[in-house]
Structure formats: structure tokens, C-alpha cells
Amino acid sequence: MLKPGGRLAILEFAVPTSPLFRYLYLSYFRHILPRIGRWISGHATAYAYLPASVDAFEPQAFTQLLRACGFIDVRADPMTFGSVFLYTAKRDR
């Protein structure tokens, strides 16, 4: 539970918009990361869900959802060439 006036911060993966970085990022994310996840965890499906989850995530829709939930000062700041976003918001009353 966030107190009135409290700050929310969420760091979330995203698909970069730069064509070159997007290609490199998605190649790693779809082919290399799942293999590393399987190797480290010993589970065949470890990290396999991440690419689909990131592809489906919409930064604008998420900021709209935060506003609809009553948050104010909502921001979505891209970081690392847009591969992650830092979402911040403040709870109103």
C-alpha cells in the first residue's frame, strides 16, 4: 500500500526503437537469454516467457493505466537506448 503523496518507481523492459539496437537486443533476448536461463536454472522454460511479455508491453498504455488508477506526475523515462523504461508516479491523496 502506498501512502498519500508516496512515490512509485517501476523499472520495466521495453523494445528499443532504434533499428540497429532493436535488432541486436531482440536477437539476444529471443535466442541467447533463454538458453542462459535454461542453463543456470535447469528449467527448460526459464526466461522463455520474457520476449513475448516485453513485446506485448505498451509503455503508453501503462502510463494511462497509472493515471486511471489515480496517480499523478506520471512519467515514463526511456533508458539504455529504450531497452528499459523507468516509470515514476505519485499517489494523489
C-alpha positions as a printed Julia matrix, in Angstrom:
93×3 Matrix{Float64}:
  0.0     0.0     0.0
  1.35    3.38   -0.99
  0.64    6.28    1.35
 -0.87    9.51    0.0
  1.94   11.54   -1.55
  4.12    8.41   -1.82
  6.3     7.83   -4.87
  6.11    4.79   -7.12
  9.05    3.64   -9.26
  8.96    0.69  -11.67
 11.78   -0.44  -13.95
 10.43   -2.43  -16.9
 11.98   -3.92  -20.05
 10.91   -2.49  -23.41
 11.63   -2.98  -27.1
 14.1    -0.33  -28.3
 13.04    1.96  -31.13
 16.49    2.33  -32.75
 16.54   -0.21  -35.64
 20.12   -1.39  -35.09
 19.9    -1.64  -31.31
 16.43   -3.21  -31.62
 17.83   -5.95  -33.88
 20.76   -6.7   -31.55
 18.59   -6.54  -28.45
 15.86   -8.81  -29.82
 18.4   -11.32  -31.14
 19.96  -11.57  -27.69
 16.61  -11.52  -25.9
 14.96  -14.19  -28.06
 17.87  -16.57  -28.64
 20.68  -16.16  -26.12
 18.92  -15.15  -22.88
 16.52  -18.15  -22.86
 19.49  -20.52  -23.29
 21.37  -18.85  -20.45
 18.23  -19.06  -18.3
 17.84  -22.78  -19.04
 21.5   -23.42  -18.3
 21.55  -21.53  -15.0
 18.17  -22.64  -13.66
 17.99  -26.14  -15.1
 14.43  -25.46  -16.28
 13.61  -25.69  -19.98
 11.19  -22.77  -19.92
 13.23  -20.39  -17.77
 13.19  -16.9   -19.29
 11.37  -18.15  -22.41
  8.33  -16.04  -21.49
 10.26  -12.74  -21.35
 10.43  -11.91  -25.08
  6.67  -12.35  -25.54
  5.96  -10.4   -22.39
  8.19   -7.49  -23.42
  6.78   -7.48  -26.97
  3.23   -7.19  -25.59
  4.01   -4.43  -23.08
  2.95   -0.92  -24.18
  4.6     1.99  -22.3
  1.83    4.47  -23.21
 -0.9     2.07  -22.12
  0.9     1.55  -18.81
  1.16    5.28  -18.1
 -2.54    5.66  -18.94
 -3.33    2.83  -16.51
 -1.34    4.55  -13.76
 -3.28    7.78  -14.35
 -6.59    5.88  -14.39
 -5.64    4.4   -11.01
 -5.32    7.9    -9.58
 -1.58    8.5    -9.82
 -0.27   11.95  -10.7
  3.04   13.21  -12.08
  3.27   10.03  -14.16
  6.46    9.73  -16.21
  7.98    7.09  -18.46
 11.68    7.73  -18.99
 13.49    5.52  -21.53
 16.94    4.31  -20.54
 19.7     2.31  -22.25
 18.57    3.13  -25.8
 14.94    2.46  -24.86
 15.53   -1.13  -23.75
 14.14   -0.28  -20.31
 11.79    2.39  -19.01
 11.73    3.92  -15.57
  8.12    4.66  -14.65
  7.57    7.07  -11.8
  4.36    8.42  -10.34
  2.98    9.93   -7.18
 -0.07    8.79   -5.29
 -2.66   11.53   -5.1
 -4.38   11.78   -1.74
